Amino acid sequence: LLFDSLLITPQMSLIIYSNTKQKMAHPALGRIQKYVLRKAFDEKYYHSKITGRQLLPDAVLYREKEQFADGVGHSWIADLQKYATTLFPGYSLEEAECALYKSHQSQGKLLDLENLIQNRNARRRQHAQDGKAGNPGRSQSKRWCPIRNDPDLSKLNLSEEDAVYFLQRVLGWTSDDAHGFSPNINSLNRVIMSMLERVPFHNLTMLTRERRPPTMAEIKGDMMAGVGGPCSVVNSFFAVLLDKLGFGPQVYLLR
């Protein structure tokens, strides 16, 4: 991460150099995701030197993190696909989506998403209130998928020897600790802490490569080399790593 020197406040320095435990988010700890970063800009700790007011309103500061386009509603993709196929009957889904986009682009029109936007804003306000109150949870449908049943993750081809190598070479464990690993709550917490401390979280590899999802070979190569990557890379590898370290088959993906 590159920071402008004008933005490096004592609070930001705390975020960058603080103990990893202080960065962990969990409902039991009363912390929403990126808790320390959010608190650094809370009105209790930070005010703009220009306006004298809180830099970010609570509705933004404590808004729950959304993945990709979830912020406009979980059904919006299906709604757009259905809308596209009704406008262009006889087209494949991909052709209909492309035709719909070009049609609205050429006419300078936008889809009527007023209801979706209103729902999104209401949800974000509620998430902001929950986040500041230390209740960073939301109710939504969940599907627990055992990673051993995931056809994509099986292509990662991570062996138990690879897992031990990763602990030792990337996470910095001693040879004795890596080879003598035993799955329990303490070792799990240690692996999590080591991942947070030693594995970079970034999207630079996505910017420097062809615009497409990473392959399983790239995910494995980046993680085994300690390069790290975005959540799709780090989390996918970490799930398989836990399985190979003996925590399986009780390792699931939440979708």
TORPAMAR-193530 format. One line per 4 residues: their letters; for each residue x, y negated, z of C-alpha. Coordinates in Angstrom, 2 decimals. Layout:
N
A> X/Y/Z; ...
//
This chain:
255
LLFD> 0.00/0.00/0.00; 1.16/-3.51/-0.79; 0.03/-6.30/1.52; 0.29/-10.05/0.99
SLLI> 2.40/-11.45/3.82; -0.39/-13.91/4.59; -2.67/-11.01/5.49; -0.25/-9.30/7.86
TPQM> -1.60/-10.35/11.24; -0.70/-8.78/14.59; -3.88/-6.75/14.22; -2.86/-5.49/10.79
SLII> 0.58/-4.59/12.10; -1.16/-2.50/14.74; -3.04/-0.64/12.00; 0.06/0.08/9.94
YSNT> 2.31/1.17/12.78; -0.16/2.43/15.38; -0.24/5.94/16.74; -2.03/8.29/14.37
KQKM> -4.51/9.27/17.09; -5.86/5.72/17.11; -6.77/6.01/13.43; -8.82/9.19/13.73
AHPA> -12.58/8.86/13.25; -15.08/11.17/14.86; -18.61/10.73/16.24; -17.44/12.13/19.59
LGRI> -14.92/9.27/19.78; -17.53/6.68/18.84; -15.52/5.68/15.77; -16.68/5.13/12.22
QKYV> -14.25/5.80/9.35; -11.30/3.36/9.19; -12.20/2.29/12.70; -8.96/0.47/13.55
LRKA> -8.98/-1.46/10.27; -12.57/-2.56/10.83; -11.93/-3.61/14.44; -8.95/-5.70/13.34
FDEK> -11.38/-7.98/11.48; -14.11/-7.91/14.12; -15.18/-11.33/15.42; -13.77/-10.37/18.81
YYHS> -10.24/-10.13/17.40; -10.03/-12.15/14.19; -11.35/-15.42/12.81; -10.50/-17.20/9.59
KITG> -7.92/-19.93/10.10; -9.76/-21.98/7.47; -13.41/-21.66/8.48; -12.99/-20.55/12.09
RQLL> -15.59/-17.87/11.51; -15.51/-14.11/11.23; -13.95/-13.25/7.88; -16.38/-10.43/7.01
PDAV> -20.00/-10.18/8.20; -20.91/-7.08/10.21; -23.13/-5.88/7.34; -19.97/-5.48/5.26
LYRE> -17.40/-4.77/7.95; -19.30/-1.86/9.54; -20.94/-0.52/6.39; -20.45/3.22/6.17
KEQF> -18.00/4.38/3.54; -19.76/5.81/0.50; -18.24/8.25/-1.95; -18.20/7.11/-5.56
ADGV> -21.72/5.99/-6.58; -23.64/7.23/-3.53; -24.14/3.63/-2.45; -27.04/3.22/-4.87
GHSW> -28.77/6.41/-3.83; -28.08/10.10/-4.18; -30.72/10.63/-6.87; -29.78/7.82/-9.23
IADL> -27.77/10.00/-11.64; -30.62/12.48/-12.06; -33.08/9.60/-12.49; -30.97/8.04/-15.24
QKYA> -30.52/11.36/-16.99; -34.28/11.97/-16.96; -34.91/8.43/-18.22; -32.38/8.85/-21.03
TTLF> -33.83/12.15/-22.27; -37.38/10.74/-22.36; -36.22/7.80/-24.48; -34.24/9.97/-26.88
PGYS> -36.09/13.28/-27.28; -34.24/15.94/-29.20; -30.84/14.65/-28.07; -28.56/16.61/-25.80
LEEA> -28.10/15.13/-22.35; -24.67/13.74/-23.27; -25.98/12.24/-26.52; -28.98/10.70/-24.76
ECAL> -26.82/9.11/-22.06; -24.49/7.67/-24.70; -27.39/6.34/-26.80; -29.06/4.82/-23.73
YKSH> -25.87/3.03/-22.71; -25.26/1.65/-26.21; -28.89/0.58/-26.56; -28.93/-1.45/-23.36
QSQG> -25.46/-2.81/-23.97; -26.37/-4.11/-27.44; -29.59/-5.71/-26.15; -27.89/-7.24/-23.12
KLLD> -30.38/-5.54/-20.79; -29.93/-3.66/-17.57; -32.01/-0.79/-16.29; -34.68/-1.69/-13.76
LENL> -32.93/-0.48/-10.61; -34.63/-2.88/-8.21; -36.06/-0.15/-6.00; -32.74/1.70/-5.88
IQNR> -30.91/-1.50/-4.96; -33.41/-2.33/-2.20; -33.06/1.15/-0.75; -29.28/0.89/-0.92
NARR> -29.22/-2.45/0.89; -31.55/-1.20/3.61; -29.40/1.88/4.10; -26.22/-0.19/4.26
RQHA> -27.71/-2.48/6.91; -28.64/0.54/9.01; -25.17/2.07/8.54; -23.58/-1.21/9.63
QDGK> -25.62/-1.23/12.82; -24.81/2.42/13.51; -21.10/1.87/12.84; -20.71/-1.03/15.23
AGNP> -22.73/0.82/17.88; -20.33/3.75/17.68; -22.87/6.03/16.01; -21.34/6.62/12.56
GRSQ> -23.74/9.30/11.43; -26.35/9.58/8.71; -29.01/12.13/7.98; -28.92/13.74/4.57
SKRW> -29.18/17.19/3.09; -26.04/19.23/3.55; -24.75/22.39/1.92; -22.02/24.38/3.62
CPIR> -19.96/26.27/1.05; -17.30/28.80/2.13; -14.12/27.89/0.31; -13.40/31.54/-0.42
NDPD> -16.48/31.49/-2.64; -15.38/28.38/-4.51; -14.21/29.34/-8.03; -12.19/26.14/-8.46
LSKL> -10.26/26.32/-5.20; -9.37/29.93/-5.90; -7.36/28.62/-8.87; -5.08/26.77/-6.47
NLSE> -3.25/30.08/-5.98; -1.86/29.09/-2.59; -0.14/31.98/-0.85; 0.60/32.44/2.84
EDAV> 4.27/31.87/2.00; 3.30/28.57/0.35; 1.42/27.56/3.49; 4.45/28.21/5.70
YFLQ> 6.69/26.33/3.26; 4.30/23.36/3.34; 4.34/23.23/7.14; 8.11/23.28/7.22
RVLG> 9.15/21.21/4.19; 6.34/18.67/3.91; 4.95/18.37/7.44; 8.38/18.64/9.05
WTSD> 7.76/21.59/11.36; 10.64/23.71/12.56; 11.14/27.10/10.95; 10.12/28.86/14.17
DAHG> 6.91/26.84/14.51; 5.98/27.30/10.84; 6.61/31.04/10.75; 5.07/31.60/14.18
FSPN> 1.88/29.67/13.45; -1.18/30.92/15.32; -4.68/29.58/14.47; -6.25/27.88/17.48
INSL> -7.61/24.48/18.42; -4.22/23.11/19.44; -2.48/24.19/16.25; -5.39/22.83/14.22
NRVI> -5.06/19.42/15.85; -1.33/19.48/15.25; -1.79/20.25/11.54; -4.31/17.40/11.23
MSML> -1.95/14.97/12.96; 0.95/16.07/10.78; -1.13/15.61/7.64; -2.08/12.08/8.67
ERVP> 1.52/11.21/9.49; 3.37/12.83/6.59; 1.08/13.09/3.55; 0.47/9.82/1.63
FHNL> -3.12/8.91/0.80; -3.31/6.97/-2.49; -4.60/6.96/-6.07; -1.35/6.14/-7.86
TMLT> -1.19/9.54/-9.56; -4.63/8.87/-11.05; -3.41/5.57/-12.47; -0.22/6.95/-13.99
RERR> -1.73/10.04/-15.63; -4.33/10.70/-18.27; -7.77/9.57/-17.15; -9.32/12.86/-15.98
PPTM> -9.73/14.88/-12.78; -6.50/16.51/-11.59; -6.00/20.18/-12.38; -5.54/22.73/-9.62
AEIK> -1.91/23.10/-10.70; -1.38/19.34/-10.32; -3.06/19.33/-6.92; -0.85/22.13/-5.69
GDMM> 2.29/20.60/-7.19; 1.66/17.14/-5.72; 0.87/18.46/-2.26; 3.73/20.96/-2.13
AGVG> 6.09/18.13/-3.13; 4.70/15.81/-0.46; 3.39/13.35/-3.05; -0.16/13.38/-1.67
GPCS> -3.01/11.72/-3.52; -6.69/10.75/-3.20; -9.23/12.56/-1.04; -10.14/15.06/-3.78
VVNS> -6.51/16.21/-3.85; -5.65/16.12/-0.16; -8.93/17.61/1.10; -9.06/20.39/-1.48
FFAV> -5.52/21.46/-0.67; -6.07/21.12/3.08; -9.15/23.37/2.99; -7.22/26.15/1.27
LLDK> -4.22/25.57/3.54; -6.37/26.16/6.63; -7.69/29.37/5.14; -4.17/30.65/4.43
LGFG> -3.04/29.68/7.94; -5.61/32.03/9.42; -8.63/29.82/10.07; -10.67/31.53/7.35
PQVY> -13.24/32.62/6.61; -14.68/29.89/8.87; -13.54/27.11/6.50; -16.32/25.42/4.57
LLR> -16.81/22.59/2.12; -19.65/20.20/2.94; -21.45/19.10/-0.21
//
